[in-house]
Amino acid sequence: MVDRCADERAKTRARTPAKTPAKTRAERLARFQPASGMVTPRFSGLASFMRLPVLDPAEAADQVEIGLIGIPFDGATTGRPGARLGPRAVREASTGTRALNHATGVAPYVLAPCADLGDVPVNPVDTAETARRIEAFYRPLAEAGIVPLTVGGDHFITGPVLRALGAARPLGLIHIDAHSDTDDAQYGGSRLTHGTPFRRAVEAGVLDPRRCIQIGLRGSMDAADERDWALAQGMRILTMEEVCARGLPEVAAEARAVAGEGPTYLSFDIDALDPAFAPGTGTPEIGGFTTREALHLLRGLRGLDLVGADVVEVAPSLDPAGITALAGAGIAFEILCLLAERAAARA
């Protein structure tokens, strides 16, 4: 009988770089390249983010500069579940991405060694324990100077990531979303949900609210406190109505001004997109960005000191056609280009 598990393990080892560290940046760039669709079909092999090599996070220090990570957790979702399956779906959708950004000319894998660092080992039934596991996973990466690009999972996951990345100094934030996610508590007083991560991060001192901007907010709210609290802390909120009135170039310029030159985190909730372009998400809101608009907005953020980023709330079970995962993969590639440019500038 054929040992299919052994065969899959052998394939994974073939995709995984040798443990011997590369000594020069040029060697690392050569080693950490995505599998070419001109050599092996994009529908073949084990799916990894962007078809990149898979690397154990414990071996990532001094090897890669950007690590792509999945956090398959949606235990803090208050509406429609399914985002725990987001990393797997985005990995599969991302196998169609290629090596060059046609609009900006950025070739991210030429600029920075990148690898898929796997998934955080979450506890699917314990939110607080999962928060501890996420923070413990990201702290060594932050200490090693590895910039994480995360795919969630619900938006709760951003909170513990920020605790790890912002432990040494508070970060700025560019947050593209339909919702502010600055609630205080939800459902019986729970303070850890996908509607509270940025309030918790400000309280923890890992976000500087005066360097935080939220873009694309729209729809109904449970209470005015969510937005009032954010404004009182000094956060800048650009509603979707203001985005439409001012235009994307002005919005990107203001985001850059608010973030400034300091270290900044970029968080993109897929429900920032209109449900016509991303129906597979937990809390869809009509009147959002088109995918084209989202790409143009992200391209306006080039050159910022981005120390991490995420794409969250892709729930593939709510979108059998897969267009939400495809949007998530495209957004992730666009953000990867931003991170790679920043890594090359620092090298």
C-alpha positions, 0 to 999 in steps of 0.5 A: 500500500502506498504511504501517502503521508510519507509521500506528502512529507517528502514533497514538503521537504523538497519545497523547504530550504535546507537548514544550512543558513545562507551567508549573504543576502544574495544567497538568501534571495536566490534561495527564497524564490516562489516555485515558477509556473513555467516549471511546475503548474500552478495547480500542482504541489502543496499550496503555500502563500505565493508558492514560496518555500515553507520554513520553520519559524524557528529557523527564520532568523537571519534567513528571511526578511518577510514571513507570510503567516496564517492565523486560522482562528475565528473564535472571536467572531460575533456574526458569521463564522468561517474566517478560520478557513481563510489562510488555507483558501488564500494560500490556494488562491495565491498560487496564481500570483506571479513575480512582478507587479505590473502597475508598480514594477515591483518584483518583491522576491528580487527585493527581499527573501520571503517564506511561508512560515506556516500557521500559528498553533491556535486553540480554536475554543479558547480566545485568551489562550489563542491570544497568548499563542499568537503573541508568543509566535510573533515576539521572536520574529519581531526580535529577529527583525522579520516583517510579518504579513499575516492572513487571518482569521477574524480581526481579533488576531491583529490585537496580539500581533500588535502586542508583539510588534509594538512591545518596544515602542508604540506603532502607527496604524493604517486600518482599512475596514468597514468597521472601527473595531474599537468597541469596549466589550461585546456579548456579555462583557467579552473584551476580546472579540473581532470588534475590539482589537484596536481599543485593546491595543491602544490601552496596552500602549502598543498603538499611538492613537495620534498616528492611527487612521481608519479608512472606509468606515461605513454602515450602521453601528451598535452604539456611538461609543465605538467611533466616539472613543476612537476620535477622543483618543486622537484617531483619524477616521475617514468614512466611506462618504469622505473617501468618495468625496475626496478621492483616493490620492488625497486619502492616501496622502492623508494616511501617509501624513498621519502615519508619518515616518515612524514604524507603522502597521497596515491592517486590511479587513476584507469587508472594506471591499463591497460585498459584490467583490468580497461576499465571503466575510463575517460582517459585510457592509454595502457601499464599499471599495471595489477591488480596483480602488483598494489596489490604487489606495494601497499603491499610494502607501509606498515608502512608509516604514511598515513593520507588519501587515495583515489581511483578515476576515476572509471566510471562504465557506460563505463564498463558494465561488472563491472570489473573496479568497482571490481578492484576499490573495491579490490584496496580500500580494500588493501589500507584500510589494510594499513590505519588500520595497521597505525591506530593500530600502533598509538593506 
